[in-house]
């Protein structure tokens, strides 16, 4: 009962190896759609709509059986896609039928069972495990398509820029991840904009700042950065901009809180003399070591007391935002003042 990953799927498709059945699942919608389209292209061709049939959710599985057992209109191979079939809630008879469909080895068809909006827990769900076993029995595979590691994303950006006749070095690509986030759809879109903007030139950090739309995380980090540098006016301006753009106050708070959590984790690691790379393993920051390096830099302005007091203020703001009568803007602005006071004076504002 094996689950394969993107590299193995990609290598197989590049080598012309088309399996009878595929189960596509994971937390990256872009990759799921990308490989669905690639399987379609390799199976029945890019423009061959005759041999492609798509079904969604709780379709009658008899329709899937019929589609898989029909001959190709053009004498090639058919591709049948079933998206987000609710196998966990399906009647036993229907689930067993789905298992049977995955177990068959189709000579002239490929069956793709895709999960994009429904969870497919390959580790804990007994039914999911049974579907994986069925696909393997039918000479197919289950493919976990999760978000790529930062190193893979950086490589993707550098190579993508090169294909478009544009220069992008790894440091700038890494900075682009910090600014835009790790969503592949967003990164691809922003890379297209950058390449068009420089028209065959070089993409620099300044270009990224000028052209790219910042992710929520990057925008909130700028807000936190101004708090840590005790620049109240700039911090409040960024906060007001975020609220004007209708970012959820709780998202702003949680993202800001994560920066302080990062510092707390680095602080805990430093106390037992663990380097950043080991702290990254301890707290699952693999591929995101730059987050901890940033936290270590910010930590220079803190001692244990300041860090604890700041976390207390964030928890207090969290509690107040969750009350129905709270003025969300006021709560976040007051938290900003109180955090800056702690960083500057080492104590809470109430004791002033």
Secondary structure, DSSP 8 states (H G I E B T S, - for coil): --EEEHHHHHHHHHTT---SEEEEESS-HHHHHHHHHHHHHHHH-TT-GGGEEEEESS--HHHHHHHHTS--TTSS-EEEEEE---TTTS-HHHHHHHHHHHHS--SSEEEEEE-SSS---TTT-HHHHHHHHHHHHTT-EEEE-----HHHHHHHHHHHHHHTT-B--HHHHHHHHHHH-S-HHHHHHHHHHHHHHHTTSB--HHHHHHHS---HHHHHHHHHHHHHTT-HHHHHHHHHHHHHTT--HHHHHHHHHHHHHHHHHHHHHHHTT--HHHHHHHTT-TT-HHHHHHHHHHGGG--HHHHHHHHHHHHHHHHHHTSTT--HHHHHHHHHHHHHHHHHHSS-GGG-
